[in-house]
Amino acid sequence: MEQNLFVSKAAPAVPFVSSWKAPSNIALVKYWGKSEPQLPKNPSLSFTLSTSVTETKVNFQPATSCTFDFYFHGEKRPDFNPKIQHFIDRITPYIPWITNYHLVISSENSFPHSSGIASSASAMAALSLNLMDLEQHLFPTMEKDYFHKKASFLARLGSGSAARSIEGPVTIWGKTTSCSTSSELYAVPFGSDLHPIFESYRDAILLVDHGSKVVSSTQGHQLMHKHPYAEKRFSQAAENLNALLPIMRSGDLDAFIKIVELEALSLHAMMMTSTPYFVLFKPNTLAIIEKIWEYRAGQKVPVCFTLDAGANVHVLYPAEYASTVEDFINKELAVFCEQGKYLLDRVGTGAKKM
Ligand code: DP6
């Protein structure tokens, strides 16, 4: 099994400190449905973001078993412990040396608290990189490619979409015949033939609703197990990814927009047709979508939207249209955001060691 490649040897403990900054990502082809252990039912593709990041510092102290303390923005937060413990339990077989450490984990997000932006992708990616940082210190002959793959592999075991938050500007996670290096176990970067327009693409995140979600992503993935349209959805996503790959090389924005918006609405259609059904859209989400369609048709500007598992809208546009589109957002879309708030982000190059 390929995953055996990621089992490291045990090693004696050494004190070590690691700091990494990992970005969030926004999927263009959505991951929605998985099987154990965190294997996606379809391949997905995302833009790595740039300013929406989690920065995590881990102080590794030699100990007789693996224990940890977690601090978020300087405050001790034991409410996060079950999630982190579950992650550590899952990854210990791959990093057996961790049983010799107590970890003091300090984490901060760049985006505002309770903005409705999911932080699990950037948080799990940053923590996985801290762990790989120490593993590289213990085994210095490790190659860069292995470092990235294993960081993505570990991040995936924390949160599926986190696998796509290690590298940039575009990553693919899940097996697809149209990308020979793709894997269900980790994400891989798109490759050097990505059209340059996508390297500087913009993502304005319109904060429509910060309220806690009625259904978490994890529950949403579960609901795909008995979903009447599941198989059709998984094949649709695989086909959309196959169709999107050549578009990401050619830079055909009309074709890009059609697939990206279809994916966003298909994701929400799955939510609306599961048992139990649920709706994460808000009236303002739809108002924004309609305004974008009207503006695109009228102004001939290649702007489109995508959605996460929530009410916020990600507005996507090429860098050369940044000032016109941001003017439009400010004048016509900000009124639909909570307290008029939105974040301007852009496609980024991946995580960074601090
Ligand atoms: C709608 O990665 O948050 O954002 O693997 O259970 O942690 P878990 O789920 P998560 O799901 C992300 C769902 C999505 C689509 C996507 O990012 O591809």
Boltz pocket constraint, residues with backbone or C-beta under 6 A from the ligand:
constraints:
  - pocket:
      binder: B
      contacts: [[A, 25], [A, 26], [A, 27], [A, 29], [A, 30], [A, 31], [A, 32], [A, 38], [A, 44], [A, 118], [A, 120], [A, 156], [A, 158], [A, 159], [A, 160], [A, 161], [A, 162], [A, 217], [A, 218], [A, 221], [A, 267], [A, 307], [A, 308], [A, 309]]
      max_distance: 6.0
